[in-house]
Amino acid sequence: MDLYKIVGHAIRHLRTQRALSQVTVSTRSGVNHSYYCAIERGDANPSVKKLYDILSAIGATPAEFAEALSIVVRGVCVTTDAGSLRE
C-alpha cells in the first residue's frame, strides 16, 4: 500500500470511528468535498496544514492519527462493503 493510501485509510478510520460523514468533515475543515474524497481514497497528497485541518474537524489528535496509521500499516483494519475501515 502506498503512503497516500495509508494516510487516506487512516483518516477514514478516524472519521468512521466518530460516525462522521465525509461532507461533515470536509465542511468543518474547509476542504473541498471532492478533494477530501480523493484524500481518503489515497489519490491526493494533502499538505500538513490540510491534514491538521482535517484532523481538527474529525476531533482527532496527532497521537490518534499516528495510532490509526499504525493500525492501517499492520493491516488490522479491513475495508467493509460500505468503504469504511473496522478493526
C-alpha positions as CSV (number, residue, x, y, z in Angstrom):
1,M,0.0,0.0,0.0
2,D,1.5,3.4,-0.9
3,L,1.8,6.3,1.5
4,Y,-1.1,8.3,0.2
5,K,-3.4,5.3,0.6
6,I,-2.2,4.7,4.1
7,V,-2.9,8.3,5.1
8,G,-6.3,8.2,3.4
9,H,-7.3,4.9,5.1
10,A,-6.1,6.3,8.5
11,I,-8.2,9.4,8.1
12,R,-11.2,7.3,7.0
13,H,-10.7,5.1,10.1
14,L,-10.8,8.1,12.4
15,R,-13.8,9.6,10.7
16,T,-15.9,6.4,10.8
17,Q,-15.0,5.8,14.4
18,R,-16.7,9.0,15.2
19,A,-19.6,8.4,12.9
20,L,-18.9,11.5,10.8
21,S,-19.8,11.8,7.2
22,Q,-17.3,12.9,4.5
23,V,-19.5,16.0,3.9
24,T,-19.3,17.0,7.6
25,V,-15.6,16.7,7.8
26,S,-14.9,18.5,4.5
27,T,-17.3,21.3,5.5
28,R,-15.8,21.6,9.0
29,S,-12.2,21.5,7.7
30,G,-12.8,23.9,4.8
31,V,-11.5,21.3,2.3
32,N,-13.4,20.9,-1.0
33,H,-15.5,17.8,-0.8
34,S,-14.1,16.2,-4.0
35,Y,-10.6,16.8,-2.8
36,Y,-11.4,15.4,0.6
37,C,-12.8,12.2,-1.0
38,A,-9.6,12.0,-3.1
39,I,-7.5,12.2,0.1
40,E,-9.5,9.3,1.7
41,R,-9.1,7.2,-1.5
42,G,-5.3,7.9,-1.4
43,D,-5.5,9.8,-4.7
44,A,-4.3,13.1,-3.3
45,N,-1.5,14.3,-1.1
46,P,-2.7,16.8,1.5
47,S,-0.4,19.5,2.8
48,V,0.4,19.4,6.5
49,K,-2.0,22.3,7.0
50,K,-4.8,20.5,5.3
51,L,-4.1,17.3,7.3
52,Y,-4.2,19.3,10.5
53,D,-7.5,21.0,9.5
54,I,-9.0,17.6,8.7
55,L,-7.8,16.0,12.0
56,S,-9.2,19.0,13.8
57,A,-12.6,18.7,12.0
58,I,-12.7,15.0,13.0
59,G,-11.7,15.8,16.6
60,A,-8.6,13.6,16.4
61,T,-5.2,14.3,18.0
62,P,-1.9,13.7,16.2
63,A,-1.3,10.8,18.5
64,E,-4.6,9.2,17.4
65,F,-3.6,9.8,13.8
66,A,-0.3,8.1,14.4
67,E,-2.2,5.1,16.0
68,A,-4.6,5.0,13.0
69,L,-1.6,4.9,10.7
70,S,-0.1,2.1,12.7
71,I,-3.4,0.1,12.5
72,V,-3.6,0.6,8.7
73,V,0.1,-0.4,8.2
74,R,-0.3,-3.5,10.4
75,G,-3.3,-4.5,8.4
76,V,-5.5,-4.7,11.4
77,C,-8.3,-2.7,9.6
78,V,-10.2,-4.2,6.8
79,T,-12.4,-2.3,4.3
80,T,-16.1,-3.0,4.7
81,D,-18.6,-3.1,1.8
82,A,-19.5,0.5,2.7
83,G,-15.9,1.5,2.2
84,S,-15.1,2.2,5.9
85,L,-12.5,0.5,8.0
86,R,-13.0,-1.6,11.0
87,E,-10.7,-3.3,13.4
